Amino acid sequence: MSYRSPLLGMALVTLGAVGFGLMPLFARTAYDEGLTPLSLLVWRFALACLCLLPFIRRFLAAPRDMAVAVTAGAGYMGTMFFYFLALKQLTVALTVLILFTYPLFTILIGWLAFGERLTVANAVAAALVLIAAILILSPTGFGNGADLVSIGMAFIPPLAYALFMHIAAKRLSRVAIPVRLGGVFLGGLIAMLILGIAVDGGIEAPASALAWGASAALAVISTVGALGLLLLGAPIAGAERTAIAGASELVTALAVGVIAYGESLDWRTLLGAALIVGAIILAGRESKVTE
């Protein structure tokens, strides 16, 4: 494969997506070792920022781009707290599948807030995600107040991610990758520090080697590595191949739930996952046509 081969780009995106899909495993391991979600996220972004210290001169040379990336990162990464909190209350499968409703919100925000054309393909993709969400949520028991609260929290990250993708595409796409990563991670660290002090009263350090290992893995594999591979591979692969390869995150996360935590996947969950993958691929094909 050549350096610019679409297959190479697809392989990079797939590796990044697998890294993202391993987040539930690292998060629950850290929880079992006594870390709270906010403390874990502080260490996640602190360690991620340390990984990017070699690029500090580039950060200082682009203060305006850094400011935009920090602001966007603080907003989006701050809302990811609800994803990690939901992982403590809901199954891995349900939490991850709710996160993957983001194509629905991406299409709606583009149409309603940014005046983007609502094509037939995008409308079908949005409908597929909506049907998937109904299928996935139908067996969870809406009569339980705790479930409703946890489910509501789990829907905040996909909504924020959809908005972040529009901002990133319209403002950050021309920013150098190290500056983008550094700004987003620094913004996430600032947001989590503020939330950790306000909500938990402070930040606790990992109390065991396993907790440190889980925090480091979350930072290196599921943050710096995953996002870096995605940003490198997506322009080479193109929108459609990126969408297909990116679905590896959903498959990986569902596999984590089954293998590591003994979760069962009923027909509603599997059908919902298939509909979401189909919607992602359809949206990616549409992006390729309209680029």
Secondary structure in CASP SS format (residue, H / E / C, confidence):
PFRMAT SS
TARGET T0000
AUTHOR 0000-0000-0000
METHOD secondary structure of the structure
MODEL  1
M C 1.00
S C 1.00
Y C 1.00
R C 1.00
S C 1.00
P H 1.00
L H 1.00
L H 1.00
G H 1.00
M H 1.00
A H 1.00
L H 1.00
V H 1.00
T H 1.00
L H 1.00
G H 1.00
A H 1.00
V H 1.00
G H 1.00
F H 1.00
G H 1.00
L C 1.00
M H 1.00
P H 1.00
L H 1.00
F H 1.00
A H 1.00
R H 1.00
T H 1.00
A H 1.00
Y H 1.00
D H 1.00
E C 1.00
G C 1.00
L C 1.00
T C 1.00
P H 1.00
L H 1.00
S H 1.00
L H 1.00
L H 1.00
V H 1.00
W H 1.00
R H 1.00
F H 1.00
A H 1.00
L H 1.00
A H 1.00
C H 1.00
L H 1.00
C H 1.00
L C 1.00
L H 1.00
P H 1.00
F H 1.00
I H 1.00
R H 1.00
R H 1.00
F H 1.00
L H 1.00
A H 1.00
A C 1.00
P H 1.00
R H 1.00
D H 1.00
M H 1.00
A H 1.00
V H 1.00
A H 1.00
V H 1.00
T H 1.00
A H 1.00
G H 1.00
A H 1.00
G H 1.00
Y H 1.00
M H 1.00
G H 1.00
T H 1.00
M H 1.00
F H 1.00
F H 1.00
Y H 1.00
F H 1.00
L H 1.00
A H 1.00
L H 1.00
K H 1.00
Q H 1.00
L C 1.00
T C 1.00
V H 1.00
A H 1.00
L H 1.00
T H 1.00
V H 1.00
L H 1.00
I H 1.00
L H 1.00
F C 1.00
T C 1.00
Y H 1.00
P H 1.00
L H 1.00
F H 1.00
T H 1.00
I H 1.00
L H 1.00
I H 1.00
G H 1.00
W H 1.00
L H 1.00
A C 1.00
F C 1.00
G C 1.00
E C 1.00
R C 1.00
L C 1.00
T C 1.00
V H 1.00
A H 1.00
N H 1.00
A H 1.00
V H 1.00
A H 1.00
A H 1.00
A H 1.00
L H 1.00
V H 1.00
L H 1.00
I H 1.00
A H 1.00
A H 1.00
I H 1.00
L H 1.00
I H 1.00
L H 1.00
S C 1.00
P C 1.00
T C 1.00
G C 1.00
F C 1.00
G C 1.00
N C 1.00
G H 1.00
A H 1.00
D H 1.00
L H 1.00
V H 1.00
S H 1.00
I H 1.00
G H 1.00
M H 1.00
A H 1.00
F C 1.00
I H 1.00
P H 1.00
P H 1.00
L H 1.00
A H 1.00
Y H 1.00
A H 1.00
L H 1.00
F H 1.00
M H 1.00
H H 1.00
I H 1.00
A H 1.00
A H 1.00
K H 1.00
R H 1.00
L H 1.00
S C 1.00
R C 1.00
V C 1.00
A C 1.00
I H 1.00
P H 1.00
V H 1.00
R H 1.00
L H 1.00
G H 1.00
G H 1.00
V H 1.00
F H 1.00
L H 1.00
G H 1.00
G H 1.00
L H 1.00
I H 1.00
A H 1.00
M H 1.00
L H 1.00
I H 1.00
L H 1.00
G H 1.00
I H 1.00
A H 1.00
V H 1.00
D H 1.00
G C 1.00
G C 1.00
I C 1.00
E C 1.00
A C 1.00
P C 1.00
A C 1.00
S C 1.00
A H 1.00
L H 1.00
A H 1.00
W H 1.00
G H 1.00
A H 1.00
S H 1.00
A H 1.00
A H 1.00
L H 1.00
A H 1.00
V H 1.00
I H 1.00
S H 1.00
T H 1.00
V H 1.00
G H 1.00
A H 1.00
L H 1.00
G H 1.00
L H 1.00
L H 1.00
L H 1.00
L H 1.00
G H 1.00
A H 1.00
P H 1.00
I H 1.00
A H 1.00
G C 1.00
A H 1.00
E H 1.00
R H 1.00
T H 1.00
A H 1.00
I H 1.00
A H 1.00
G H 1.00
A C 1.00
S H 1.00
E H 1.00
L H 1.00
V H 1.00
T H 1.00
A H 1.00
L H 1.00
A H 1.00
V H 1.00
G H 1.00
V H 1.00
I H 1.00
A H 1.00
Y H 1.00
G C 1.00
E C 1.00
S C 1.00
L C 1.00
D C 1.00
W H 1.00
R H 1.00
T H 1.00
L H 1.00
L H 1.00
G H 1.00
A H 1.00
A H 1.00
L H 1.00
I H 1.00
V H 1.00
G H 1.00
A H 1.00
I H 1.00
I H 1.00
L H 1.00
A H 1.00
G H 1.00
R H 1.00
E H 1.00
S H 1.00
K H 1.00
V H 1.00
T H 1.00
E C 1.00
END
